[in-house]
């Protein structure tokens, strides 16, 4: 009856820890690495909205300039895009 018969050296090699087991795990650049940029996205996307609110509050007719309003609409629309990228 033939077949494979493991020797003692095969069995002991299988149970010895390798040098890779002693090293700390590598950071894979996953979600936690990408989420560190999220505060910058929030700040950038809501900056012009905050400026527009302050400009509307400070003006006598409570209307923000068109340029600030256009920037606010554009950057608020980028919030979803930036979330998808991150």
N, C-alpha and C positions, 0 to 999 in steps of 0.2 A: 504494500500500500504506500504509494508515493505521496507526494504533496509537500507543501512547505512546512517545515518545522522551525519555528523561531529559536534562535540560539539565545544564550544568556546575554550576550553583548547586544543583541537587537532589542531585547526587552529593557535593559538598563539605559540604553541610548534614548529610548522613547520616553522615559520618565525623568530624564535630566533636564533641568531648566536651561533654556538657551540664553545667550547674552541679550537677545531682544526682549526677554521677559523682564529684565532688571531695569530697563530704561523707562523714564516717565512717558506717559502718553503724549503724542504730538497734537498740537491744536490744528484742527483741520480747516480753519478759516470758514467756519459755518456761520450760523445765525448770530451767535454772540459777537463774532468779529465784524459782521456787517451792521449790527444794530448800533454800534458806537457812532455811526454817522447820522442816525435818525434825529438827534437834537438839532443838527445843522439844517436838516430838511424842514423841520418844524419852524425854526427861526427864519429861514429864507422864504418859506411860503406864506408866513403870517406877518412878515415885516411890513409889506406894503399895505396890508389890511389895517394894521395898527396905525401906520402913518395916515392913511385915508380917514380913519375915525378921528384922529387928532385934528386933521385939517378941516374936517366937517364941523367939529365942535368949535374950533377956533374962528372959523369964518362967520361973517355976519349973516349971510344968507343960507348957511348950513349946507353948502354944496361944495364937494371936493373938486379940485382941478381935474380936467379930463385925463391928463397924463398919469396922475397918481391912480385914478380909477382904472385906467387901462392896465397899468402894471399890477394892480391888485387882482383884477380878474384873471390876468395871465398867470400870475404866480399861484393863485389859489387852484387853478386848473392843473398846475404842475404837481400838486400834492399827490394825486392818485398815481401819476406817472412815476414820481420818485419812490412812492411806496412799492410799486411793482418792481422797480429796479433793485431796491434794497431788499 
